[in-house]
């Protein structure tokens, strides 16, 4: 057992690595910039956690998933590994403490959200750290050709200049060959190495169902097959509507989207994770970083706008290796909706210039002025004033940002903040606490440190849960405590911010480069066309279509997607073979799950009767398994 396996055994209890984990570990361990392409569930975290423990200094892990970084830090600490995280919502003193611990050897893995990289305090402290290497998770976010480009990732290239001797490990589960090359260019790879694990998921059956009535088909699938499920929809409104429909039809469900309170998100995700609720109806805000291996079904009622997004979301099914299904419900309206998204995402340049001029009128910015000025931006008021539609307006602002004229922060770090005006001694002897005040103060002191020395970010829903109240009661009580000068409370504001990064020009002089508009629009249209081709091409194995998109051209038919099933026909021998293959995991399954094989009922009944008589399978209490 070599030193890599010793670390793996000591901290994780495994005897050997999976897939390409070892190759990636050896590459970054020997100082090479490294790109690892691994499908969801491929074990990316091991690729940086093991070498981090073998090196002096700290491994910086950059990831946009705050919930995931918190979860990984907690798991690492349980294993006795020194890990910490920096993310929005922490106080300045908490951040300083974590960074200084990293400087003085108290941290081996430091998780950082990309938005934190540009802060002065992080960059100052980073210069004093001994950094073993930098890990970039969800690395496709740095590529302008990727489906999920995030400008904050561009700061990583600057971070490299502060620690030039630290190699970079970039990891992603979704990257075409073009995106993989762009990741290496954006991260300034030198002597880089690329390792690619096959994206094939042998236990995952891809199915496209033509469904004129998608709600009826959704109900049919969920009634025909058991197990935990995710249903992806396009809008926040539909998450609520579909969840209510399922509940009304006797299928336990809840919903999830980015607009929910953090405590509500946590509660709903936990209920679904613990199988108290069977179905999670969600937008694409749900899923990245979830750790539920036994999801049997992922159903899309709306067609995603890229194969990358679909592959990422569908891949959340069957991470335990057991038979699972990814079902796309499709009809003619999907093509029309996807085509419309192109125009919404890339409105005419004349419209973009008009938005730029109207911003200046809205904020009263004169020609030649405004550089560095920041404004709270109420998009609803803006659109009402100038008679614009919010979707196209939001897209135009993002294009203006990428063109360098403004910074458009749709999720600013302006959560609720609180600071006690009384010291702890005065608070202990405070009289006339009424109503919920004492319970809320006690909850604050239990949940947050440093409230007597500086402003701290708080989350009212967490305070409410701790105090046994609702969020509105906490809000009103904190407002009253502020009025009485016991504390200072600055409520959360979700209003986006717009900053002029250069002086205001006349709209007709605005330059929108081809790399920002024409080239990105062409890439976006290409991804949509590939998604539509996947949904409508019933001549090529679904798995092979997806693999080819990601550069795997030497693949075989999966044998169990809807295309392969149709090709194989429905002879008695085929029916028997498909049933036996379905049961090859040796586990009992609800007999209703056999409907997923899409066999004619008469053939399936006849094949089952023969298999039971021959004792190749047995049926007991509504469940079927190999004999």
N, C-alpha and C positions, 0 to 999 in steps of 0.2 A: 504494500500500500504506500503510494508516494504522498508527498505533502499536500497535494490538492485533495486527494481522497481522504487523508487524515482530517482535514478541516471539514469536509463534507460529512464525514462520519461523526465527528465530535459534536458539531452544532446542529446537524439536520438528521442524523441517524441513517443516512443512505450510504450504500456501499459503492455505488458507481453513478456516473453522470449519464444524462439522457441526451440523445440527439447530438447537436453540435456544441453543447455546453463546454466540453473540455477544450475543443479547438479555440473557442472564443476566449476562454480563461487563459490558455497558454499564450495567445497572441497579445492580450493586454498586459499580461504579467511580464512579458519580455519587452514591453515598451513600445509596441506598435499601435498606431491609430487603427481602430477596429470597428467595422460595421457588422452587426449581427441581425439577420432577418429571420425571425422566428414567429410562427403562428401563435394565436391566442392559446394559452395553456402550455406553451413550449418550455416554460421555466426560465424566463428572462432574468429574474431577480438573482438567481444563483450565479449567473455569469459575472455579476459585479460584486456580489456579497462575498464570495469565496476569495477572489484575489485581493479584495480590500483588507481582509484579515491577515493576509500574507505579507503586506507591505507596511513600512513605517508611514506615519502620517495619516491624513484623512482622505477618503474618497468622497468627492462632491457628486451628489446624485440630483440631476435636474429633471423634474417631472411636473406636469401641469395638474396632476391629480392629487389634490390636498387630502381627500379622504383616504386615498391609497397610501400616501406617504405616512399619514398618522397610523394607519393599520400596520404598515411594514415596520415602522419604528417600534410600535408596541410589541410585535412578534419578535423582533431582534433583541429587544431588551429582556424579554422572557427567556431567551437563550443565552443571556449573559453577554451580549454584544453591545458595545457602546455606540448608540445611535441617537441622533437628534434631528429635528426638522425646523425650518424657518418658513413661515407662510403668512399671508395677510391675516390680521386679527391679533397678532402678538404685540405686546407692548415693546417700546424701544429697549427698555432694560432687559426684558426677556430675550430679545434678539442679541443684545450685546453679550449677555451671559453665555448663550449657546456658542457664539462665535469665539469668545475667549476660551471656552472649554476646548474648542477645536484647535485653537492655537497652541494650547498647553498640553495636548495629548489626551484630552478627556472624551474625544469623539473619534470613532473609526469611519462611520458613515454619516454624512451630513446631507440631508434631503432639503432641497431648495426649490421653490416655485420659480419659473423663469422671470416673473415680474419682479422678484426680489433682487435679481442679478444686477440691475442698473442702479440700485441704491448706493449712495456714497458710503454708508456705514459698512455694507457688505464688501465693497471693493477695497476699502481701506484695510479692513481686517484680513481679507483674503491674501493681501501681500505678505502678511506675517505668518501664514499657514504653511505647513509642509504638506503639499497636496500629492497624493500617490497617483491618482488619475481622476479624470472627470467622466461621469456617466451621463449620457443624454437619453432619457427614456422618451418614448413616443417621438422618435427622431424625425419622422415624416413631417412633423409640424414646422420644421425649419425650411422646407422646400416650397417654393412658390408654385411648383408644379403638382404638389400634393393636394389632397382633398381637404386638408384641415390646417392650412397654413396659419401660423400665429406670429405676428410681428415681434412679440417679446422674445421669441427664440433667436432672433438675429443678434441679441446681446451676447450670446454664447461665444461668438467669434472674437469679440473684444475681451471676454474673460480669458481666453487662451493667451492673449498677449500679457496678461498679468502673471500667469503661471506657465511660461513657455515650455518648461521641461515636463509638464504633465501630459501624458497621452490621453486621447479621448476614445471612449467606448460608446458608440451610438447603437441603440436598439430600437427596433420597430417590428410590428406585426403586419404592417400593410405598406408595401412599397413596390411600385413598378420599377423596372430597370432604369427608366429615366429619373425617377425620384431618388433611387439609391445613389445614382451618380451625382445628383444635385446635393444630396445630404453631405457627401464627402467633400464637394466643392465648398459648400457654405461653411463647413466646420474646418476648412483649411487642412485637410488630411495630408500628412507627409508619410511616405512609406506605408500607405494604408493597406489593410487587408479586409476582404469581404467574405463572410461566411453565411451561406444561405441554407436554411432547413426547408425541406419540402413543405409547402402549405397544404398538402393533402390531408384531409380528415376522414379516415376510413370508416369511422363510426357515425359520421354525420351524413344524413340523406337530405340532399337538396331537392325541393319540390316547388314547381310553379303551378298554381291552380288558376285557371281562367274563371273568374267569379263575377258575374253580372251583379249579384247581391253579396257584397263582401261580408256584411254582418251575419247573414244566414250561413255563409260558408265558414266563418270564424266559429260560430256556435257549433256547427256540425263537427269541425275538427276537434274542438275542445271536449265535446261529448264523446267522440269516438276514441280519443286517446287520453291516457292518464298522465300524471306527473306534473311537475312544476313547469310554468310557462312564462315567457315574456311576449307581450304583444306590442310591437312598435307602431306608433302612429305619427303623423306629421305635426299636429298642433296641440297646444296645451288644452284647448277646449275639448278636443276629441279624446284625450286621456280620460277626462272626467265622464264624458258621455258613454264611451265604450265600457268603462269600469261599471257604471251604473246599469248598463244593459246586461252585462254578465251577471252582476249580483241579482238583478231581477229574474234572470233565467236560472238561478240556483247555482251559479259557478262563483266561488269566492274570489274576489278581485279587489285590488286597490290601484291607485294611479300615482304617477310621479312625473314632475317636470321641474325645470330650473327655477320657476317662480315660487315654489313652496318654501316655507320656513325651514331652516336647517334641522330643527328638532323634529319637524313633521317628516322630512325626508328620511332621517335616521330611523324614526319609529316605523315607517312604512317599509323601508328596506329590510329592517330586522324582522318584521312580521313575515315578509315574503321569504327571507332567508331561512327562518325557523319553520317554514311550512304551515304557519297559521293562516296564511293567505296563499292560494294556489297561483293566481295570475297577477303579474305586474304589467299594467298598461302604461306605457311610457313614451316620451319623446326620446331623441338620441342623447339627451342629457343623462340618461340612466345607462349604466352598464360598465363603463371603463373602470376597471379595478375591482369589480364585484368578485367575490370569492364563494361562489355557489356551484359546486361541481355537477350536481344532479339535475340541471335544467334539461328537460326532455324535449321541449318545443320552443322555438323562436318563430313567431309569426309576424310578418310585415303586412299591414293592411294598406300602406302607401308605399309606392316604389321609391327607394332611395335614389339620390342623384349621382351616385358613383358606385362602381363595384367595390372600391376600397371600404366605403361606409357599410355596404351590405355584408361584405366578408367579415368585417370587424364585429358587427352586431350579430350576424348569424352564428359566428364562432363562439358565442357565449353558451351555446347548447352543447351538452355532452362532454364537458371537460373531464368527467370521470371515466371516459373511454367507452361508455355503454351506448347502445344504439339511440340516436336522437335525430330530430328532424328540424330543418330550417325551411319554412314554407313562405313563399311570396304569393300574395293574392293580387292578381293582375286583371285589369280590363282596359277597354279602349280609352277611358278617361285618363289613365295614367300617362299615356304619351302626351296628351294635350297639356296636362299639368306640368310635366317635366319641361316641355318646350317653353312654357310660359315662364318657368324659373330662370331661363337664360336671359330673357328681357328684363325680368325683375332684378337679377343680380348684376347685369351690365346694362343699365339704362343708357339712352343716347348721350353722347358727349355734350350736346347742347343743354340737355337737362342737368347734367353734372355742373356745368358752368353756371347755370341759373341758380342751382342750389348754393353754390359758392357766393354769388352776389346776394342772394336772399339772406344768407347767414350774416353778412356784413350789415344789411339793413336791420336784421333782427337784433344784433348786438351793438348797432350804431358805431361801426368801425369805419373810419375814413380811409381813403386811398393812401398807401404809403405808411400806415400805422398799424398797431395791433400786435406786432411781433412779441411773443412771449406771454400774451394775455390769455387767461383761462376763464371760461364761462360755464356755468351750469346750463345744460341744454335740455329743455322740455320739448321732446320731439312732437308730442301731441299738440301742444300750443303752436309750435312752429308750422306744422302741417296744416293746422286749422287757419292760421294767419295767411299763409301763402297758397292754400288750396292744393297741397301735395299729398300723395299717398305715402304712408310711413315705410312700407317695404322698399320702394324705390329710393326714397330719401335716405334710409339707412345704408343702402348699397352705394349710393353716390358719395356719402360721407366716408365710407371705407376706401373708395377709389381715390378720393381727395387725400386721404391719409397716406395711402401707398404712393401717391404722386409727390408727397413731401410738403403739402401746404398746411395741413392741420394734423394734430394728434386727436384721435377720437377714442375716448375711453368709455366704453359702454358699461363697464363694471368697476367703477372706481372704488378705491379702498376707503370708503367713508361709512363704515358700519358704526353702530351706536358706540359712544364713548362715555366713560363715567369716571369721576374723581371725587373722593370724599373731601369736603371742605373742613370738616372736623377731624381732629386726630383720634386715634383709637381710644385714648383715655377719656376724651370728651364724649365720644360715642357711647362708651360703656355706661356713663352716668347720665345719658340723655333721658329726659322724661317726656311725657306726652306723646309717645309713639302710639298711633291709633290705627285701627283697621288692620291692613295687611303689611304695614310698614316694618314691623319687627321681623316678620317672616321673610320679607324680601331682602332686608339688610343682612340677615343671617345667611340667606342663600347666596348673596353676592360675596360675602366673606369666605364661604366654603368653596365657591367656584373659581374665584379670581384672586391673584396675589398682586401686591403693589398698588392697590387702590388709594392708599394714603400718600403715595409719593409722586404719582404721575397719572395721567389719563390712561385708562385701559379700555380696549375694545371688549364689548360684552354682546351677548346674544340674548334678547329678552325671552325667547321661547325656552332656552335652557334654564334661565332664572325661574320662569313660570313653572317648569316641570319640577325643579328642586323645591319650590315653595308650595306646590300643590294648587296653583292658581292658573288662570288663563293669561294669554299675552296682553290683552287689553287692560286687565287689572294691574299687571306689572307696569305697563306704560303710564297709566294714570297715576299710580302711586309714586313712581319715580319723578313725574312732573311735579307732584305735590312736595316731595322731599327737596326738589330743586327750589321751589318757591320759598321753602322755609330755610334755605341756605344750609342744609345739611350736606348736600352734595351738588355737584354740577353734572348735569345729564344732557348730552347732545344726541338726540335721536338719530337713527339711521336715515340716510337719504340715498335712494337708488337712482338719483338723477345723473345721467351721463355727463361727462365733461368734454369740452372742446377747447383745445389750445392752439393758437396760431403759431406755427413753427417758423413762419417768415412773414414779413409785412404784407398787408393786404394789397392785392393787385385787382385790376379790372378783370371781370370774368372772361372776357374775350381773349385775354392774354394767358389764360391758364393752359399749361402744357400737360397733357395726359399721355405718358410714354406708351409705346406699343407693348413693352414688357408688363405694364400695369393693366392695360385694357385689351388690345387685340389678341395678344398671345395668351393671356389668361382666359379670355372668353373662348378662344379656340380650344384650349385644354378642357375647359368646363363643358363645352358642347361635346367634345370627344368622349368624356366620361359618361355623359348622359346617353350618348349613342351606344356606348358599350353596355350600359345598364339595360337599355331597351332591347338590344340584341340578345342579351342573356334571357330576358323575360319572354321573348317571342321565338327564339330559336329552339325548336323541339326536335332537332336532328342530331345534336351533339350533346354528349354527356354533360350535365350541369357542372360537375366537378372539374372536368377537363376545360370547360369554358373559363371558369374562374382561374384555374392554374395557368392557363395560357396567358391570361391578362397580366399575371404577375411574373411572366417570363419563363414558366415551366412548360415547355413545348413537348417534352418527352414523357407523357403520362398515359395512363390506361383508363378505360371506362371504369367507373366506380361500381357499376352493377346494381345499384340500389336507388338511384335518383329516379324521378318520374320518366325521364327520357329512356334510361336503360331498362326500366321495367316495361315500358311500352315496346321496346325493341325485342325483348326476350319473349314476348307473347305470354299466353296463359294456358299452356298444355298442362296436363296433370303432373308430369315430371317437373315442369317449371314451378308449379304451385307448391309441390312438396319441397323442392329445393329452397325456394324463397322463405317458406315457413321455418325450415331447419336453420337457414342462415340467420334469420331474425332471432332465433332462440340460441344462437351459438355462444352467447355469453354465459349460458348455464343458469341464469337468474330467472325467477318467476316473473311473468308479465301479465297484466290484465288482458284478458282475451280480446277486449275491445281494441287494443293497440294493433291487432292484425289488420285492421281497416287501412292502416297506413301503407300496406303493401299494394293496395288498389287492385286486388284480385277480384274477378267476378265471384259473386256470392256462391253460386252453385259449385264452381271449381274449388273454392276455398273449403266449403263444407265437405265436399267429397274427399279432398286431400287430407283434411283433419281427421275424418273418420278412418281413413286408411292408416294414418300415422299413429292414432290412438290404438287401433287394433294390433298394429305391429309393435306397440310399446316403444316407439321412437319418441313420442311425446306423451305427456299426461296432463289432464285438466282436472283441477281441484278448486272448488269454491270460486269459480270465476277467473282463476288464474291458470296460465299455461306455461309449461317449461319442458325442457328435454327430458326424455325418459331415463 
